[in-house]
Amino acid sequence: MSTPVRTPIRTETAAGVRSIVLCRPEEYNTITPELRDALAVAIDEADDDPAVRVILLRAEGPAFCAGYGLDWSTEMQAAEGSMERVWDSVLDQREMSRFVSTYMKLWYARKPTISAVQGWCIAGGTDLVLCSDIIIAGEGASFGYPPSRVWGTPTTAMWVYRLGFEKAKRYLLTGDEIPAPEAVAAGLILECVPDDQLQEHAMAFAKRMAQVPGNQLEMLKLLCNQTAENMGISSTRTLGTLFDGVARHTQEGRDFVARSTDIGIRPAVRERDDPFGDYGSRTKA
């Protein structure tokens, strides 16, 4: 008997709240093209459903999202070496923009979007979650962008708009891990609650918001978001997506991919993070 294919996304609706749930718990809900496409459809459907007033993004398992599925993404870049053409920055940006456009659906959805985060929310996971209107985390959650140390830049580039210049530079220029309480104090997320209360608390907050008329919610969200639009969020996002491709193809980025091919992606990531003593290297340090 063949094993049924598990969908990377499932949805639930209650009291005007559409829950969109990431369902790759064994893989820490890492991002794949299949998850990207399913998430895009789920957000669009929720935004178009008149019975939905608030969109709640959450995840199964110990981690909200540990970034991109690095096994397939490093293998894809390693395969570029066998191609007759050199790396094409325009093609790279076009392909990465497909991921970025999905994340930005949380920002551009007419309805408010809330994310409930547990465990790891790092690298590409932050590209996704920082597009939400509201982020609530469990006390044990951790954020950060470790690829800023090598092999990437934030594509949606929401850090400055949430943190301001100096704090955004403080975290991006080190790639440091940000525990949830520190993320609250810095202004990256709204609040953190005990881990065992996260889902109940986030749903209660979403239901409270859903009591406001839908047209009011849409106007207020647009009013707030327009400030960031006026500051140039679109051009920042374009530059972030372009630089992400460049960072993956610098000498250091190519060396990282080669090292990942030789010893495996997880040991290569640990080698990158060991000097900083955080993320997967934290217990070792």
C-alpha positions in Angstrom: 0.0 0.0 0.0 1.4 3.4 -1.0 1.9 6.0 1.8 -0.5 8.9 1.4 1.1 12.2 0.5 0.7 14.7 3.4 -0.3 18.2 2.5 2.1 20.9 3.7 -0.8 23.1 4.7 -4.2 22.6 6.3 -6.9 25.2 7.2 -9.6 25.6 9.9 -12.2 28.2 10.4 -14.0 29.3 13.6 -15.6 32.5 14.8 -14.4 34.5 11.8 -10.8 33.3 12.1 -9.2 31.2 9.4 -6.3 29.2 10.8 -3.6 28.3 8.2 -1.4 25.6 9.7 2.1 24.6 8.5 2.1 20.8 8.5 5.7 19.6 8.1 6.5 19.1 11.8 9.2 16.4 11.3 11.1 18.8 9.0 10.6 21.8 11.4 8.2 23.3 8.8 11.1 24.2 6.5 10.1 26.0 3.3 9.8 24.0 0.1 8.3 25.0 -3.3 5.3 22.8 -2.4 4.7 24.6 0.9 5.1 28.0 -0.8 2.5 27.2 -3.4 0.0 25.7 -0.9 0.5 28.7 1.5 -0.2 31.2 -1.4 -3.5 29.5 -2.2 -4.5 29.3 1.4 -3.9 33.0 2.1 -5.8 34.0 -1.1 -8.7 31.8 -0.2 -8.9 33.2 3.3 -8.7 36.8 2.0 -11.5 36.2 -0.5 -13.8 34.4 2.0 -16.5 36.8 3.4 -16.9 34.6 6.4 -13.2 35.3 7.4 -12.2 38.5 9.2 -8.8 37.5 10.6 -6.1 35.1 9.3 -4.1 33.2 11.9 -0.9 31.5 10.8 0.4 28.7 13.1 2.4 25.5 12.8 2.5 21.9 14.0 5.5 20.5 15.9 8.4 21.8 17.9 9.3 24.6 15.4 7.3 27.3 13.6 9.7 27.4 10.6 13.4 26.7 10.6 13.9 28.5 7.2 14.3 27.0 3.8 14.8 23.3 3.3 18.5 23.6 3.0 19.0 20.1 1.6 17.2 20.9 -1.7 18.3 24.5 -1.9 22.1 23.8 -1.5 21.7 20.8 -3.9 20.0 23.1 -6.4 22.9 25.6 -6.2 25.5 22.9 -6.4 23.9 21.6 -9.6 24.6 25.0 -11.2 28.2 24.0 -11.6 27.2 21.5 -14.3 25.3 24.1 -16.4 26.8 25.6 -19.4 25.7 29.1 -18.4 27.1 31.1 -15.5 24.8 32.2 -12.7 22.0 34.3 -13.9 21.1 37.0 -11.4 17.9 38.0 -13.2 16.6 34.4 -13.3 17.6 33.9 -9.6 15.6 37.0 -8.6 12.6 35.9 -10.6 12.6 32.5 -8.9 13.2 33.9 -5.4 10.5 36.5 -6.0 8.0 33.6 -6.2 8.7 32.8 -2.5 8.8 36.5 -1.5 5.5 37.2 -3.2 3.9 34.4 -1.1 5.3 35.8 2.1 4.1 39.3 1.2 0.5 38.0 0.8 0.4 38.2 4.6 1.3 41.9 4.4 -1.0 42.7 1.4 -4.0 40.6 2.5 -6.9 43.0 3.1 -7.6 41.2 6.4 -5.3 41.3 9.5 -2.8 38.5 9.8 -1.5 37.1 13.0 1.3 34.5 13.5 1.7 32.3 16.5 5.3 31.2 16.8 6.8 28.3 18.8 10.4 27.0 18.8 12.6 28.1 15.9 11.6 30.9 13.6 14.8 31.6 11.8 16.3 32.5 8.4 13.6 32.2 5.7 11.1 31.6 8.5 11.6 35.3 9.5 11.2 36.4 5.8 7.8 34.8 6.1 6.6 35.7 9.6 7.8 39.3 9.7 5.2 40.0 7.0 2.4 39.3 9.5 0.6 42.2 11.1 1.0 40.8 14.6 3.4 38.2 15.9 2.8 36.3 19.2 5.4 33.8 20.4 5.9 31.2 23.1 8.5 32.1 25.6 10.8 29.3 24.3 10.7 30.6 20.7 13.8 32.0 19.0 14.2 34.3 16.0 17.2 35.4 13.9 18.8 35.4 10.5 22.0 33.3 10.7 22.5 33.3 6.9 23.6 36.9 7.3 26.9 35.4 8.4 27.2 33.7 5.1 24.9 32.7 2.2 22.0 35.1 2.4 20.3 38.4 3.1 16.6 38.9 4.3 14.5 38.9 1.2 11.4 40.6 2.5 13.6 43.0 4.4 11.1 43.8 7.2 13.7 44.2 9.9 14.3 47.9 9.7 10.5 48.6 9.5 9.9 46.7 12.7 13.0 47.5 14.7 14.4 50.8 13.3 17.9 51.3 11.9 20.2 50.6 14.8 18.5 47.5 16.2 18.1 46.0 12.8 21.8 46.5 12.1 22.6 45.1 15.6 20.9 41.7 14.7 21.6 41.5 11.0 25.3 42.4 11.2 25.9 39.5 13.7 23.2 37.1 12.8 22.6 36.6 16.5 19.9 34.5 17.9 17.0 36.4 19.4 15.1 34.7 22.2 11.4 35.6 22.3 11.5 37.8 25.4 14.4 39.8 23.8 12.4 40.0 20.5 9.5 41.6 22.5 11.8 44.1 24.2 13.4 45.0 20.8 10.0 45.5 19.2 10.4 42.7 16.7 7.2 40.9 17.9 4.2 42.0 20.0 4.4 39.6 23.0 5.4 36.2 24.3 3.4 33.9 26.5 4.1 30.6 28.2 4.6 28.0 25.6 1.7 25.8 26.7 -0.7 28.8 26.4 0.5 30.0 23.0 -2.2 28.5 20.7 -5.1 29.3 23.0 -3.9 32.8 23.6 -3.3 33.6 19.9 -6.7 32.2 19.0 -8.4 34.2 21.7 -6.7 37.4 20.4 -7.7 36.6 16.8 -11.3 36.0 17.8 -11.3 39.3 19.8 -10.1 41.1 16.7 -12.6 39.3 14.5 -15.4 41.0 16.5 -14.6 44.3 14.7 -16.4 44.9 11.4 -14.4 43.6 8.5 -14.4 47.0 6.7 -13.0 48.6 9.8 -10.2 46.1 10.0 -9.3 46.5 6.3 -9.2 50.3 6.5 -7.1 50.3 9.7 -4.6 47.8 8.3 -4.2 49.7 5.1 -3.7 53.0 7.1 -0.9 51.5 9.2 0.8 49.7 6.4 0.8 52.7 4.1 3.5 54.3 6.3 5.9 51.5 5.5 4.9 51.7 1.8 5.7 55.5 1.8 9.1 54.7 3.3 10.0 52.5 0.3 9.3 49.0 1.5 8.9 47.8 -2.1 12.3 49.0 -3.3 13.9 47.6 -0.1 12.3 44.2 -0.8 13.6 44.2 -4.4 17.1 45.0 -3.2 16.9 42.3 -0.4 15.9 39.6 -2.9 18.6 40.6 -5.3 21.3 40.7 -2.6 20.2 37.3 -1.3 21.1 35.8 -4.7 24.4 37.7 -4.8 25.3 36.5 -1.2 24.7 32.9 -2.3 27.2 33.3 -5.2 30.0 35.2 -3.5 33.2 33.2 -3.0 32.2 32.7 0.6 28.7 31.6 -0.4 30.0 29.1 -3.0 32.5 27.8 -0.5 29.6 27.2 2.0 27.7 25.2 -0.7 30.9 23.2 -1.5 31.4 22.5 2.2 27.8 21.4 2.6 28.2 19.0 -0.3 31.3 17.5 1.3 30.1 17.1 4.9 26.4 17.7 4.8 24.4 20.8 5.3 23.8 20.5 9.1 27.5 20.1 9.9 28.3 23.0 7.6 25.7 25.2 9.4 27.2 24.2 12.7 30.7 25.2 11.5 29.3 28.6 10.6 27.5 29.1 13.9 30.0 27.5 16.3 32.1 30.7 16.8 28.9 32.5 17.8 27.7 29.8 20.2 24.0 30.0 19.2 21.3 28.2 17.3 22.3 24.6 16.8 25.7 25.3 18.3 24.3 26.7 21.5 24.4 23.5 23.6 27.8 22.7 22.3 29.1 26.0 23.4 
